[in-house]
Each structure stands twice: as C-alpha cells, then as structure tokens.
C-alpha cells in the first residue's frame, strides 16, 4: 500500500507542477503583453483610422496626424506616404479600439455570425 500511495503522490505532484507552469505562463504573457501595448499608446496627435492587410507584414494605413490625413504603405523595411487624403471623408468612421485584451477580442469574434461566401 505504501508503494501505491507514493505512486499516487508522484502523479499528483506532477499534475500540480504542470498546472503551476500554465498559471505562471498565463501571468507572464499578460505582463509582457501590457508592456508591448503601452509602447505605441502615447501618441496624442496621431491616430490610425483604418488598416488593410495586404499580406504578411504588408499593409495600408489611413493615419490622421494633426490636420492631415495620409495613406501610408508599410512593409518591414519601408514606410511610404502614398497620398494625402481629404480628412472629411473619414470623420464618420469609428475610432480604432485601444488596448483590447485577447479574451475580449475572442468573445466578440465568437458572438458575431460568420459570413461564408
């Protein structure tokens, strides 16, 4: 009976250890994620109005900087101003979401009906 108890304790200890690893990983990723989200959040005069992903690490941005509205092409190596746009065209667009955590994004995605063509 002593050997069975030792085996059960060993298995239970292993399961508890794995659970502690997952809990620690969860909190470390939340801590690191908050640090990265705060890096770009300090801009007061610059707002990303819209974003279109064209491929891996390539996208178009509509950005309002002060009174100007710009269309930017962005790649990992280069950012280029493609056009200056009329700012009044984009006044009705909703403001981009700020620091939204993953759980909120996942819940919103699961609640919205999927469009299948």
N, C-alpha and C positions, 0 to 999 in steps of 0.2 A: 504494500500500500504506500510505502514511503517513496518508492520509485515513481508510481503513478502521480503522486502529489508533486514531486519535483518536475516531472514532465509537464504537468498542467501549469505549474507556476512558470516554467520556462516559456511555454507557448503564450501564456497571458502576459508575461513581461515583454515578449517580442511584439505582441499586438499593441500594447500600451506605448512601446517605443515608436512604432510606426505611426500611431495616431499623433504623438507628440511632434514627430517630424513634419507631418502635414499641417498641424496647427502653427508650428514655427514658420513654415514656408508661406502660409497664408499671410501672417502678420508681417513678415519681411517684405513680401511683394507689395503689400499695401503701403508700407513705409517708403519703399523705393519709388513706387508709383506716384505718391504725393510729391516727392522731391522733383520728379521729372515734370509733372503737370505745372508746378509752380514756376518753372524756368521761363516759359513764354507768356505767363499770365500778367506781366507787369505793364504791357503796352496800353497806354491810355488814349493815344491819338491814332492808333492803327487797329482796324477791325477787319477780319476775314468775313466777307459777306457770303461767298459761295465757293465751293470747291468741286472740281470734276476730275476724277481719277482717270488717267489715260492708259496707265499700265503700271508695272512695278516701279515705284519711286519716280513717277512722272505724272504731273497733274497741272491743271489750270486753276488759278485762284483769281477771284474778284476781291480786291482789297480796297478799303477806304482808308486813306491817310489824310487826315485833316479834311480839307475841302475837295480833294481829288479822289477819283475812283479809277483804279487801274486794273487791267487784265494782265496777269503775270503767268509766264510759262516757267515751271520749276522742274529741274532734274537734279540728281545728286551733285552734279558738277557745276550747274549754272542756273541762275535766275535771270529772266529777261522780261522787260516790260514790252508787252505785245501791242497794247493800245491804251489810250486814256478814254474812259467811258463817261457818259453823262450820268451824274450821280442820282438824278431824279428817277431814273429807270428802276433803281434798286431800293427806293425808300419803303416800298411795301413788303419787302422780304423780311421774314422773321430774323431776329438776332440769332447768331450762332450760339449753340449751347456751350456753357462754360465747362467747368471741371465736373463731368458726369462720370460716376464710377461705373465699373463694368457690370455690376449687378443691376443697376437701373437701366442701362442700355439693353441688357439681356431680357429683362422683364418687358420693356417697351417693344422689343422685337418679337417676343413670343405672343404678345397681346394683339399685334397688328396682323390682319389677314394677309396671307401670302398671295401675290399676283403671279399667276402662271399663264404664260402665253402659249 
